[in-house]
Amino acid sequence: MKGLLIAGWADSLINFRGPLIAALQARGVQMHVAAPGLAAGDPIRQALEQRGVAVHGVPLARTGTNPLRDLRSLYALWRLMRRIRPDFVLGYTVKPVVWGSLAAWLAGVPRRHALVTGLGYAFQGEGQRGLLRRIVQSLYRVALSKVHTVFFQNPDDLALFRSRGLVRPPTAAVVVAGSGVDVRHFAPAQLPAGPACFLLIARLLGDKGVREYAEAAALLRRRQPGVRCLLVGWIDGDNPDAIARHELDGWIERGDIEYLGRLADVRPAIEQCNVFVLPSYREGTPRTVLEAMAMGRAIVTTDAPGCRETVAAGDNGLLVPVRSAEALAGAMEALATDAALRQRMGERSRQIALAKYDVDLVNDAMLRAMGLACAPQQPGCGEGPAS
């Protein structure tokens, strides 16, 4: 059996989907992946090939609505599928879902699946985004009518897609607990001594609540001068919602934020903090929150789709309203002044990560829905979705 996984960002094939690829290989699936870039000598390509994965570079822009470029992506994916003849295709993020699903249908791939990892820029805000949202919704409606299974990472996204007619029977819709987290790799780490230390890991986008975090950090540091507020991430220049460099520089110069840059391994940063913060406006299920939970950190996040699922308020963290720096600062202060509460909430985060978000549990749920719960040579395996 052959499988093809399509990504819009090559790094995610290892960082986010590595365990899923390994789980498919363990079931005897010959895995192929496609993503933009991945030229000969690319470190990600080499790492995937060392794991026995066949790697294909395709022209697929993460952002933008150039119709000629998108048609080129569709044609390239169709040609690839006609050549390798996969038994199933799984695309994730907007363009791999849209163009990958349509290409798989045109190429006659027997089983077609899609993973909606979040709604992204087009579904946030109004104005020019409203036009983009209508375009994206129309593309989703067509593409998802051609797939057998659509995975969502929270029930709110599924409800939204259903209410707008973007996913309809006979397409199966399944909610899974995010992308999961490797609870062995992200092992518990002792909380650091001393004043409270907060951390946000995210692409530096407005919709991630980065501005609210910086404002809350400024408010908190006036009330609790000893606290530290760390920030890990990078400015995504391809995204129109990106934080401007001068904004970031201003936060750093004022001492409100300690900027650690973009990290290949975020575990040392999580070890430095004792509370993880994500003031995002909406997520699929935030992977960074799951990583911090697995390492035993209390969580402060928004009462927004995808974020609220990770926190039992008052148990392993606190929920705050979206876009409220004042409320965020208040929640951070409540944890800054109570070390015992930080400890208790961190321990509960680890327990929840083990029970709900272990990547093996999440991948098993996905593979069962795809009809791949066992090795393909076993009788009855790979013949459609599990009941």
Stockholm file with secondary structure:
# STOCKHOLM 1.0

chainA/1-387         MKGLLIAGWADSLINFRGPLIAALQARGVQMHVAAPGLAAGDPIRQALEQRGVAVHGVPLARTGTNPLRDLRSLYALWRLMRRIRPDFVLGYTVKPVVWGSLAAWLAGVPRRHALVTGLGYAFQGEGQRGLLRRIVQSLYRVALSKVHTVFFQNPDDLALFRSRGLVRPPTAAVVVAGSGVDVRHFAPAQLPAGPACFLLIARLLGDKGVREYAEAAALLRRRQPGVRCLLVGWIDGDNPDAIARHELDGWIERGDIEYLGRLADVRPAIEQCNVFVLPSYREGTPRTVLEAMAMGRAIVTTDAPGCRETVAAGDNGLLVPVRSAEALAGAMEALATDAALRQRMGERSRQIALAKYDVDLVNDAMLRAMGLACAPQQPGCGEGPAS
#=GR chainA/1-387 SS CEEEEECSSTTHHHHTTHHHHHHHHHTTCEEEEEESCCCTTCHHHHHHHHTTCEEEECCCCSSCCCHHHHHHHHHHHHHHHHHHCCSEEEEESHHHHHHHHHHHHHTTCSEEEEEECCCCGGGSSSTHHHHHHHHHHHHHHHHHTTCSEEEESSHHHHHHHHHTTSSCTTSEEEECCTTCBCTTTSCCCCCCSSSCEEEEESCSBGGGTHHHHHHHHHHHHHHSTTCEEEEECCCCTTSTTBCCHHHHHHHHHHTSCEEEECCSCCHHHHHHCSEEEECCSCCSSCHHHHHHHHTTCEEEEESSTTTGGGCCBTTTEEEECTTCHHHHHHHHHHHHTCHHHHHHHHHHHHHHIIIIIBHHHHHHHHHHHTTCSSCTTSTTTTSSCCC
#=GC SS_cons         CEEEEECSSTTHHHHTTHHHHHHHHHTTCEEEEEESCCCTTCHHHHHHHHTTCEEEECCCCSSCCCHHHHHHHHHHHHHHHHHHCCSEEEEESHHHHHHHHHHHHHTTCSEEEEEECCCCGGGSSSTHHHHHHHHHHHHHHHHHTTCSEEEESSHHHHHHHHHTTSSCTTSEEEECCTTCBCTTTSCCCCCCSSSCEEEEESCSBGGGTHHHHHHHHHHHHHHSTTCEEEEECCCCTTSTTBCCHHHHHHHHHHTSCEEEECCSCCHHHHHHCSEEEECCSCCSSCHHHHHHHHTTCEEEEESSTTTGGGCCBTTTEEEECTTCHHHHHHHHHHHHTCHHHHHHHHHHHHHHIIIIIBHHHHHHHHHHHTTCSSCTTSTTTTSSCCC
//
